[in-house]
Amino acid sequence: MKVKLAIIPLFEQFIKESKNGKRLKKNGEQISEGTIKNYTYVLNNLRLFTNSTGIELRICDASRLNKRERLSEKNYWKKFYKKFTLFLYKKGCHDNYVGITIKQIRTFLNWLKYDKDFNTGDYQKILYIRKEEINILVLSPEQLKFLIHDKEFNRFLSPAEKKVKDIFVFGCTTGLRFSDLFNLTSKNIEVQNGDYYLNIKSQKTKTSTGIKLPKYAVEIYQQYKPRSVKKNIFPKITLFIFNRTLKNIGKKAGFTSPISLTREQLGKPKQLTKKEVLFCDKMSSHMMRRTAITTLLILGMPEHLVRKISGHSSSSSSFNRYVHYAQTYIDKEIDKIHQKLEEY
């Protein structure tokens, strides 16, 4: 007999157990606040979907279904996937967001199966996870050098802009995430034989990062170094103000080349805006980590060492995007050399 259970209350319980620690990661660690927030977004989308379409969201115990009912249930999940993803695309979502949402629904179904001993029938395998390759925006080595060394430009900035520029340059050198950068204290700085080393454990991945600091990064540290080792090195700045100021800095620096922004829906590229978008308009805190990784690769550091510094595992697929970008940059530079050789 087909017994139906409503999905929304079950998903609410899934979130609750992720919050209170009853459900843990595979390694025994608690689910992060960011992940729980993403689960909440999925739940909200499921509620909006059922309210706007009137489609019943339910699941049946597959162990109690006969052959005809199992086929019916399989068709139900196929229809759910098609209609729910179409609902997300109509909202303006792109392949990565839709894919992440479906992945989290599959995580929920696996929780039902393995944590609650509810036979889901493996219908979650029907839920295909889409992915898209998003172009990463980073500073070129020349742009980064300009921000580091151009003293005339530095005098042109306001005190608030100088502060953001210094923090941004430090981030582009160390590859730290925004949250980790503003949690730094002097305890994270170690001096050995006159050389300065940054040592930190990422809040997000729990991986340790150690990197020797160049002279300009040491000067930035010494400029903002607090008297107490317990105080943060850099003064707190909200993400919104940081990104807004960074865009102004980019504009003043002349990083104003037009860029094309496309995203994918159902595997097809879509232009994000008809208006001209300038490079400086897309500068943000995310650019720090990406710039650090690609700069190291572009300037010739072996991949396995860059992975160690950035905290990426050897199996990390996201790291390959940086490698691809760096190779593209190198190819362009090589083409310039080849062009000079071909001219006679």
N, C-alpha and C positions, 0 to 999 in steps of 0.2 A: 504494500500500500504506500502511495506517495504522500509522505508527510512533509509539509513545507515549513521552513523557518525563515523569518524575516531577516534580511541581511543587515539593515541599519542598526538594530539593537546589538547584533553580534559584533559589528564593526566598532560600536561604542565601547563594548567590553574589551575588544582587542586593544583599543587606545588606552583604556583605563589600566589594563594589566601591563602595558608598555610603560606607563607613567609610574606606577607604584612599585615596579621592580619585580613583579611576579613573572613577567616575560622578559628574558634577557637575550643578549646576543649569543652567538654560538661559542664565543670565547669567554662567556660568563660575565661580561661587562654590561652595565645598564644601557638602555636605549637613550641616545642623546636627545636633548630638547629640540634640536633642529629636525631630527627624524620624526619625532612626535608631532611637531608642527606640520610637517608634510603629510602625515597620516590624517591630520585634521582637515587639511585642504582637500584630500581625497574624499573624506566623509562629506564635506560640504558640497562637493561636486556631485556625489551620489544622491544627496538630498535634492539638489536643484534638478538633477536629471529626472528623478521619479516624480517630482512635483510638476515639471513642465511637460512631461510625456505621459504621465499616468501609468507607466510601466511598473509592474510589481517586481521588486527586488527580493528574491528569495532563493533558498538553496534546499536541496533534498538530500537525505541520506541515501547514497548510491547503493548501499548494501541491501536496501529494502525494495529496490526497483526491479521489475521484470525487464525482459529484453526490449519490449515496446516502449516502456517508460524511460529506460536508459537512453534510447535513441531520441526520445522527445526532450530529455534533459540536455542532451548534447546539442540539439538544435536551439534550445533556449539560450545556452551560453554563447553560441555562435551569433544569434540575433542580438544578445546583450552587447557583445563586443562591438559589432558593427554599428549599432545605434548609439552606444555610449561614446565611442571614439568620434563619431560624426557630430554628436552634441558638443564635444570638446573643441573640435575643429571650427564649428560654427561660432564658438565663443572667441575664436582668434588664437587658440593654442597651436603650437607647432609640434613637430614629431618628437622632439626630446621630452617635452612636458607630458605629452600623451603617453609616451613610452614609460616614463618614470611613474606616472599614475597607474598604468596597467601593471607595472612591476610590483607596486605596493599592494595592489589588489591580489596579485598572486601570492605575495608574502602573507596577506591576511588569510587566504584560502589554505596555505600550507600550515599556518597556525591552527586553523580548525582541524586539519587532518592529523598533525603530529602532537599538538599540545592538548587538544580537546577530544582526540580520538573520534572525530566525526568524519565519516567516509565521504570525501568530496568527489570521488570518482575520477580524479585527475583531469577534471574539465578545465582546470586552470592552464593546462598546456595549450588549449585552444586560443588563449589570450596572448596574441603575438605582441612582442615588445619592439616598437619601432625606435630607430636611432637616426640621428643626423650629425654630420660633421659640420661644426660651427667654426668659421674662421676666427682664429685668435688674433687679437690686436695687441701688439707689443711695441715698445720703443726699439728703434734700431740702435746699434752700438754708437752711431754718430749722434743720435738724439740724446742718448744717455750721457755721453761725454760732454755734450753742450750743457746739460743741467748740472753736471758735476763741476765743471771747470770754468765756465764763462762768468767771470767776476763782474763784468759790466752788466750782464743780464740780472745777476743777483742783486745789484744795487737798484735795479729798476723795479724790483718787487717790494710789496708792502711787508711789514713785519709778519702778518698772518700768513701771507703767501710764502715768505721765506721758510717759515716753520713747516708748512705743508710740503714744500719742495724738498727740504732736508729729510723729512720723514719718508717721503716718496722715494728719494734716491737711496736711502738706507734700505728700504723694502725691496727696491729693484736690485740691490746688491746681495742681500741675504736670502731673498725668496720667501720671507715669512708671510703668513696670512695676516690680514688686517687685525684680527683679534689677538694673535700672538705678538704682533709688533707692539701693541699698546699695553701688553702685560709684561714687557721686558723690565727688569731691574738690573742694578749693577751686579747682582749675584749671577746673572747670565753671562757676564763678561769676565773672561779669565786672561790674565797676563802671564806669558811665559817667555823669558829671555827677551823682553821688550816687545814681543809680538802679542797682538790682541786677538782673542778667539771668542766667538759667540757660541754658547751652548744653550739649547732650549729643547723642551719636549712639547710637541704640538698638542693643543687641547683637543683638536678634532681627531687626529689619527693616532695619538699617543706615541708617535715615533720621535726619536731624538735627532736633533740637527746640530752639527758642529761645523763651523766654517771660520777660517782665518779672515780677519777684516783688513781691507786695504787702508792705506793712509787716510784717504778722504772720509771713509766710514768711521775711522777712529776719531777724526776731528769732529765729525757730527756728534758722536757719542760724548766726547769731552765737552762739547758746547752745551749739551742738554743734561749732562750727568748731575743727578740730584745729590744733596749732601748725605741723605740717608740711603743705605743699600736696600731698604724695604720699599722705597718710593719708586714709582714707574719712571723710566728714563724719559719717555715722551709724554707731554701733557695730553690729557684726553681731548679728543675731537670727535664729534659725531660723524658717522659715516656720510650723512647727507652733506654736511658742511665741508668735509674732506674732499668729497667728489666734486662738489660745486667749485671749490677753490682750485682744485686740480685742473678743471676745464679752463678756468681763467688763466692759469699758468701756461697751459698748452697753447692757448690763443696768443699770449704775449710772446711765447717762444717761437711763434711762427709755424707751429705744427698744424697747419691748416689745409693740408692736401685733402681733396675730396675722396671719400671712400664709398664703396658700394656695400649695402647691407642686405643680405638675403637669408631667409630661413626656409625650411622645408615643411610642407604639409603633404602627407601621403607620398613622400619621396620626391615631390616636385618643388623646385625652388620658387619662392615668392619674394618679390621685392618688398622690403619693410616700409619704405616711405618713398614718395615721389620727390620730396624736397631733397636738395643737396645736403649731404651730411659731411661734416669736416672731421678729420682725425681727432682734433682736440675735443670735439663734442662727445666723443666716446671714451675719453680717458677716465679711468676710475681706479679704485683700490685694487681691483682684480688684476690690473695691468702690472702691478709690482712683481708678484710671484711669477707671472708668465714671462715678463721681461728678464728676470733673473735666470730662469731656466734656459730660455732660448739664447741669451747672451753667452752663457757658459758653453752651450753646444756650438753656437756659431763661431766662437773664438777657439774651438778645438778641444775642449775638455772631453775625455771619453764618457760615453753614456753611463757606464756603471758608476762612475764617480759623481756625475750630476744627479743620478737617482739617489745616491747616498746622502747628498747635501739636501735635496728637495724632499726626501722622505718617501719617495715613490718605491713601491716594491718592484721586484724583477718581473712580476706578472701584470703590472699596472698597464691597462690599455690606454688610459688617459694620457700617459707620458708620451705615447707614440705620436700624439698630435704635435707636441713640441718638436720632436725629431723631424717630422714631416716639414714643419714650418722652417726649421733651421736648414734643412737640406735645400728647400726652395730658395732661401736667401743665398746660400753658398753657390747654387747653380747660377743665379743671376750675376753674382760677382765673378764667377769663372767665365761666364759669357762675355763680360766686359773685357777681361784679359784676352780671351780668344779673338775678340773683335780687333783689339790693338795689334795682335800678332798677324791677323789676316790683312791688315792695311800695309801696303808697301809703297 
